[in-house]
């Protein structure tokens, strides 16, 4: 048993006794679609971090029967094969991680890593911190929080939940997360900026830049509070031209790409120099807006992005149009400046950007693509409407798929770890799952 401290949305500090995460080999997902469903777990049930109810205990899945293998019916030396030589290896079929062409969860290993008891509240996106092995960050839509897992590559993982002091603006209903320069990450928010329904929407919203240092993130900076005259939490920058932002991907430096739901566009953001923890000078930001009206927003379903640095291609889960789009970031030209919400920033209208379709909705292979992950030359796509994970070659050819059994509204973000395991979020069931090949 391990014990950690967690800051709850109400500001209280709880000691949370957590068992090692339940590792459920061969877990059936057919009943995982409803939020608040009972979870299988081993060991004592931990205290619920948000005091919003706890899951019932269940039985750990059997790993199989033990015992020695049966002896052959007759003794003696087995007969030699009639033909010599080594038998040819069978040709590989599909992708082992997705069931090797069977499309069945029975052909893969699925492990339950965490659920509502560990602080997950409508989790929608996740990303590994490349500076620390086994450190995974998850963002929650429901309570504007993060849940961070440490040492997932060991047998003694730890977990901590944080809500930033000013999350009601800087992390209001987060949809997506991406790590950037060392020990920084950015989030996008599906929000029109109502300060958690305390004010009318004013669309003063966009991506936020954060420190990934756990001694700094989610803490107030007294010097900034004294200078600004308000506690703006731990954010280190924010720009405000993308209300209903549904996806984010890092390019370089402090440059990120976003999926802008309200305008149906793709934007390139350069935060330039961050202003430090808890300050508020956002005036040096530059934004380039591409492909206005060419991508589609779906409420409550993230449209994740993946940037391929070698090719300069941005892969887009165009949820509202049921397709995977590709934007060539090395194309486009500015056609003048647009009016900005925030004084001092620059917003440029871009034209002649190459936006193409990699997987079209008419193929029937996708309904509402949401999560994206590039791994070993394949693009993995989670479909929020069908509960299917599909692997595509980079020419758009479908290579394999897995029917997870999750109901509509479940599958969201995905991320690979360094060992090739795929971590998947079930937003409807408040679950973090890990897929491995058998």
ChimeraX attribute file (.defattr): number of C-alpha atoms within 10 A of each C-alpha:
attribute: neighborCount
match mode: 1-to-1
recipient: residues
	/A:1	9
	/A:2	12
	/A:3	13
	/A:4	13
	/A:5	14
	/A:6	20
	/A:7	19
	/A:8	20
	/A:9	18
	/A:10	9
	/A:11	12
	/A:12	10
	/A:13	12
	/A:14	16
	/A:15	13
	/A:16	19
	/A:17	16
	/A:18	20
	/A:19	18
	/A:20	18
	/A:21	20
	/A:22	18
	/A:23	20
	/A:24	22
	/A:25	20
	/A:26	20
	/A:27	19
	/A:28	17
	/A:29	15
	/A:30	13
	/A:31	13
	/A:32	22
	/A:33	22
	/A:34	17
	/A:35	16
	/A:36	19
	/A:37	16
	/A:38	15
	/A:39	24
	/A:40	18
	/A:41	24
	/A:42	17
	/A:43	15
	/A:44	12
	/A:45	16
	/A:46	15
	/A:47	17
	/A:48	18
	/A:49	24
	/A:50	21
	/A:51	11
	/A:52	11
	/A:53	12
	/A:54	20
	/A:55	17
	/A:56	12
	/A:57	14
	/A:58	12
	/A:59	11
	/A:60	16
	/A:61	16
	/A:62	10
	/A:63	9
	/A:64	6
	/A:65	6
	/A:66	6
	/A:67	5
	/A:68	6
	/A:69	6
	/A:70	6
	/A:71	7
	/A:72	7
	/A:73	5
	/A:74	7
	/A:75	7
	/A:76	6
	/A:77	6
	/A:78	7
	/A:79	6
	/A:80	7
	/A:81	7
	/A:82	5
	/A:83	7
	/A:84	7
	/A:85	6
	/A:86	6
	/A:87	7
	/A:88	6
	/A:89	6
	/A:90	6
	/A:91	6
	/A:92	9
	/A:93	12
	/A:94	17
	/A:95	19
	/A:96	16
	/A:97	22
	/A:98	28
	/A:99	23
	/A:100	20
	/A:101	17
	/A:102	18
	/A:103	20
	/A:104	15
	/A:105	21
	/A:106	15
	/A:107	19
	/A:108	22
	/A:109	20
	/A:110	25
	/A:111	20
	/A:112	22
	/A:113	21
	/A:114	23
	/A:115	26
	/A:116	24
	/A:117	23
	/A:118	27
	/A:119	29
	/A:120	30
	/A:121	27
	/A:122	25
	/A:123	34
	/A:124	33
	/A:125	30
	/A:126	28
	/A:127	22
	/A:128	22
	/A:129	21
	/A:130	16
	/A:131	13
	/A:132	11
	/A:133	15
	/A:134	18
	/A:135	20
	/A:136	21
	/A:137	23
	/A:138	23
	/A:139	29
	/A:140	26
	/A:141	23
	/A:142	14
	/A:143	23
	/A:144	26
	/A:145	28
	/A:146	25
	/A:147	21
	/A:148	22
	/A:149	20
	/A:150	18
	/A:151	15
	/A:152	17
	/A:153	13
	/A:154	10
	/A:155	9
	/A:156	13
	/A:157	18
	/A:158	19
	/A:159	23
	/A:160	20
	/A:161	24
	/A:162	23
	/A:163	24
	/A:164	24
	/A:165	20
	/A:166	21
	/A:167	23
	/A:168	20
	/A:169	22
	/A:170	29
	/A:171	30
	/A:172	26
	/A:173	28
	/A:174	32
	/A:175	31
	/A:176	34
	/A:177	30
	/A:178	25
	/A:179	26
	/A:180	22
	/A:181	15
	/A:182	13
	/A:183	15
	/A:184	18
	/A:185	22
	/A:186	26
	/A:187	28
	/A:188	32
	/A:189	30
	/A:190	27
	/A:191	28
	/A:192	22
	/A:193	25
	/A:194	17
	/A:195	18
	/A:196	17
	/A:197	9
	/A:198	9
	/A:199	9
	/A:200	11
	/A:201	15
	/A:202	13
	/A:203	17
	/A:204	18
	/A:205	28
	/A:206	27
	/A:207	30
	/A:208	22
	/A:209	28
	/A:210	26
	/A:211	22
	/A:212	19
	/A:213	11
	/A:214	12
	/A:215	8
	/A:216	15
	/A:217	21
	/A:218	24
	/A:219	20
	/A:220	19
	/A:221	19
	/A:222	14
	/A:223	13
	/A:224	19
	/A:225	16
	/A:226	10
	/A:227	12
	/A:228	14
	/A:229	10
	/A:230	13
	/A:231	19
	/A:232	23
	/A:233	24
	/A:234	25
	/A:235	30
	/A:236	25
	/A:237	27
	/A:238	24
	/A:239	25
	/A:240	19
	/A:241	25
	/A:242	31
	/A:243	24
	/A:244	29
	/A:245	33
	/A:246	34
	/A:247	32
	/A:248	32
	/A:249	28
	/A:250	24
	/A:251	23
	/A:252	11
	/A:253	13
	/A:254	20
	/A:255	19
	/A:256	24
	/A:257	25
	/A:258	27
	/A:259	31
	/A:260	30
	/A:261	25
	/A:262	18
	/A:263	20
	/A:264	21
	/A:265	20
	/A:266	27
	/A:267	25
	/A:268	22
	/A:269	25
	/A:270	20
	/A:271	25
	/A:272	15
	/A:273	14
	/A:274	19
	/A:275	18
	/A:276	17
	/A:277	24
	/A:278	26
	/A:279	23
	/A:280	17
	/A:281	17
	/A:282	21
	/A:283	17
	/A:284	16
	/A:285	23
	/A:286	18
	/A:287	26
	/A:288	20
	/A:289	25
	/A:290	26
	/A:291	20
	/A:292	15
	/A:293	14
	/A:294	15
	/A:295	24
	/A:296	20
	/A:297	23
	/A:298	16
	/A:299	11
	/A:300	15
	/A:301	27
	/A:302	33
	/A:303	32
	/A:304	31
	/A:305	29
	/A:306	23
	/A:307	22
	/A:308	14
	/A:309	12
	/A:310	6
	/A:311	10
	/A:312	14
	/A:313	17
	/A:314	20
	/A:315	26
	/A:316	30
	/A:317	30
	/A:318	27
	/A:319	29
	/A:320	20
	/A:321	19
	/A:322	23
	/A:323	26
	/A:324	26
	/A:325	21
	/A:326	21
	/A:327	21
	/A:328	15
	/A:329	20
	/A:330	11
	/A:331	13
	/A:332	19
	/A:333	14
	/A:334	15
	/A:335	11
	/A:336	10
	/A:337	14
	/A:338	13
	/A:339	12
	/A:340	15
	/A:341	17
	/A:342	16
	/A:343	10
	/A:344	13
	/A:345	18
	/A:346	19
	/A:347	23
	/A:348	20
	/A:349	19
	/A:350	20
	/A:351	16
	/A:352	12
	/A:353	16
	/A:354	15
	/A:355	21
	/A:356	13
	/A:357	15
	/A:358	18
	/A:359	22
	/A:360	17
	/A:361	18
	/A:362	10
	/A:363	10
	/A:364	10
	/A:365	18
	/A:366	25
	/A:367	22
	/A:368	28
	/A:369	33
	/A:370	33
	/A:371	32
	/A:372	26
	/A:373	20
	/A:374	19
	/A:375	14
	/A:376	7
	/A:377	10
	/A:378	19
	/A:379	21
	/A:380	23
	/A:381	27
	/A:382	31
	/A:383	29
	/A:384	28
	/A:385	20
	/A:386	21
	/A:387	26
	/A:388	24
	/A:389	24
	/A:390	24
	/A:391	26
	/A:392	19
	/A:393	15
	/A:394	14
	/A:395	10
	/A:396	15
	/A:397	12
	/A:398	17
	/A:399	18
	/A:400	22
	/A:401	25
	/A:402	23
	/A:403	19
	/A:404	22
	/A:405	18
	/A:406	23
	/A:407	21
	/A:408	16
	/A:409	20
	/A:410	29
	/A:411	32
	/A:412	31
	/A:413	33
	/A:414	27
	/A:415	23
	/A:416	17
	/A:417	19
	/A:418	12
	/A:419	8
	/A:420	14
	/A:421	14
	/A:422	20
	/A:423	23
	/A:424	26
	/A:425	28
	/A:426	29
	/A:427	28
	/A:428	24
	/A:429	27
	/A:430	28
	/A:431	29
	/A:432	23
	/A:433	20
	/A:434	22
	/A:435	21
	/A:436	20
	/A:437	16
	/A:438	15
